[in-house]
């Protein structure tokens, strides 16, 4: 599961109580009726459409963590155009992404060169990320997290109380300002079998131009409002309100909002790995 600053990254988690923080163009499978223009054997079949009631939409842009994610020069990726900056609220908890990465790296007695090699980024770029002066794409953060044997959510995690109810005010949130997207985690931690992310995507925003994969088995994407372009492997899908798609998380994928308005999307991932 909010831009112009493509050279400086300020990665902070902002929350009232606790902070924290998933390919190329191909054949188009589009339309609310599930029609597709390709008969390739490898395409994904559209699942039965699911309507999900939207809740808490009035509060989704409050108590946000500000992350400027734009051009990843070292990895050769560029953020999706059209993203607009979102608000940044005050908070009592702050977690710096660069400092967290550096701390985990040092705890593992790994050098910049070793971690950079494992994460498939340059040593100089990783150093800039740790110092908060470079803008990693989501895919780059994903690779760094994997190299550290953790997840994006855990990179941004703070202490959480036990329980199954996640109040709107207590949601862990990420604002990808360079990508025009806000992710809210509706489940706690990554110890369970399910991870649910409520994503708000500005027109032209999304996950960025670089597709990525993660170690979950499967994920379901449901469009609650607006529309969403999904690329899964070589296939391209246009999803409208109420449409849903199920795909393997291990297949490289990405998304963008092609519409003139905000898209609100539910991502259900099992087991958690993002």
N, C-alpha and C positions, 0 to 999 in steps of 0.2 A: 501497500500500500504508500509563484510565491517565492542573475539575471543580468543586470547590466555589468556587474563587477565580475569579470571572467579571469582576473589575475590574482585576486586576494581571496583567501578562504578564512572565514571566521567560524569555526565549528564549535558550537556551544549547545548544550542541552538546557532548555528552559522549561520548568514545570512548577506548579504551585507546591506540590508535596514531594515529588520525586521526578527524576529525569531519566530519559533514555532516548534510546531510539527503538523482481522480486524485484535482426539478421537481414539479412538482406531482403530487399523487396522480392516478392514472388507472386504467385497466383493469388488472385483476390477471391475470398469467400465472403460474400456480403449479403446484407438484407435481413430484415427481421424474420423472414420466413425460412432462413437457413439455406438459401440457394447459393450455389457456388459455380464459378466458371471453370473449374478444373476437375478433371476426373482422375487425377493421379492417385495411384494406390496408396501413396504415403500421406495423403492429406488427413487432417484431423476432422472428425465429424462433429458437428455442432450438437451439443447436448440439449435436452429439453429446457426451454426457457424457464427461468425462475424469477419470480417477483419477490423482492425483499423490501420490507418496509423500512424507510429511512427514518432514523432517529438522531436527535442531537445535532442537527445541521446548523443550528444557530450558534453553537459554541465551538465549532471545529477549528476556528482560527484564533482561539485564545490560548494563552500560556504556551507559546510556541518556542521550539528550539531553533535558533538561526544557524543555517549552514549554507554558505555560499559555495555552490558546486557548479562550476562552469566548464571551461576548456581544460582538458587533461592533456597538456602539451606533450608530456613524456610518453603517454600511451597512444597519442595520435587520435584522440576522440574529442568531439565537440558537442556541447550541450544542445538540445533541441531549441530552435529559435522560437520567439514569441512568448517566452515565459516572462511573467511580471513579478516584481518584488512584492512580498507580503509583509504584514505587520510583524513586529517583534515585541513581545510583552515582557514585563519585568518578571523576575523569578527569584526563588531562594536557593536553587540548586543549579550549579553550572559544572559541566564536564567538558573539557577541551579534548577534541578528537586527537589532535596531534600529540598532546601530552599523554593521552591514554595509550596510543600506539607506541610511543617511545617507552613508556613504563612497561608495557607487556613485552616489548622487544628486549629490554634490558633484563627483565625477570627471566627470560629464556636464554640469556647470555649470547644473544645473536647480534652480529654487527649490522650496520646499515646495508653493507654489500650483500650479506647473507639473506636478510629479509627481502631486499629488493629483488634478488634473483628468484626467490621462492614466489614472490607476488607478481613477477613479470613486469616490473617497473624499473626505471633507472634509479641508481643510488642517489643522484642529485635531486631527483623528483621526490623520492621518499624523505630525504632530509628536509626539503621545503614543506612537505605535508606535516612533518613532525613539528616544524617551527611555525606552522600556520600561515605560510605565504604561498601555497600552491592550492589549486582547485581540483581535487580528485573527482572523477566520475563515479557513479554508483558501482559500475563494474570494477573500477580500480579499488574502491573501498572494500568490495566483496572479496577481491583477491588478497588484499592485505589481511583482512579478517581471517580468511582461510589459512594463510601462511602462519598466523598467530594461533591457530587452532581454536578460533572463536567465531562469532557471527556479528553482523552489523548491530543487531539488537543488543548483544552483550557488550560491544564496544561502547555503546552509549548508555549502558544500564546503570542504574543506581539502586540502592536498597529498596526492596518492596515488601510490604506486609503480605502475609498469607491471606488467601481468600479467593473466591471465584467471581465476585462482583467487581467490575471495573466501572466506576462512576465516570461520567463525562469529564469532570474536572480533573480526574486522576489518570487520564489516558497518557501513555508515553507517546510523545509526538516528535516528528522530525519535519523541519521545513527545508526543502531543497530549493533555495532561492534561485540558483542558477538553472534549475530544471523545471521550475514552475509547478512543484508538487508538494503536498503535505501528506505524510503518512501518520496514522494514529493506530496504535496497537490496542486491540480489543481483548487480547488475552495476555496473561502475565508470564514473563520469562520464556524459556525455551525447553523446560523440563517435561512438558506435557506432550500430547500427541497431535495437537492442533494449534495452528497459529492463524489468527484472523487480523487483517489489516484493512482499515478504512482509509481510502486514499482520495484526496481532493486534488484534481489536476486542472490547471489553468489552460486556456486555449493555446495550443502549440507546445504545451509542456508534456512531460513524461519521464521515462527512465534514462533518456539520452540516446545517442546514436549507436552506442556499442551494446550489442546483445550480451546477455550473461546467463549463467546457469548456476544452480545450487544443489545441495545434496538431499533435498526433500524428494519424496516419491512422486507426489502429485499436487497440483493446485487447481482450484476452481476460481474463475474470475467472473464476477457478476456486475453488470453495469446498472447502477441505481438511478443515475441521472446523466443526461448528455450522451456522448458517444465515445468510443475508444477504438483506435487501430491497434491490433495486436499482431506481432510477428513471432511465429513459433517455428524455428528452423527456417526453411525456405518459404513457408506459407504466410500469407497475409490475410487477416480477418478484420472486417468492420463489424463492431458490436454496437447495437443500439440499446435503448432503455429496456430492461428486462431480459436481454440476451445474456447467455452464460457460455463459457468455454472451459473445458477440462483438458489439461495437458500435463506432460511430464516436466517436472522442474529441472530435470537434467538436460533438457533440450534448450539450447540458447534461445532466449526470448527477450523482447522489449515491447514497449508500448508508447503511444502518444495520443493526445487529445486533438482530433482533427476539426472539432466543432467550434462554433463562435462563442459558446458558453462553457461554464465550468462543468467538468465531468466528475461524478462521484462514483467510486468503484470499490467493491468489496473483494479482497483477495483472501482465500482460505487455503492454507498450506499445511500439508501433513507429510512427515513430521516436521516440526519447526526447524528452520535452518537459516532464516533470513535475519 
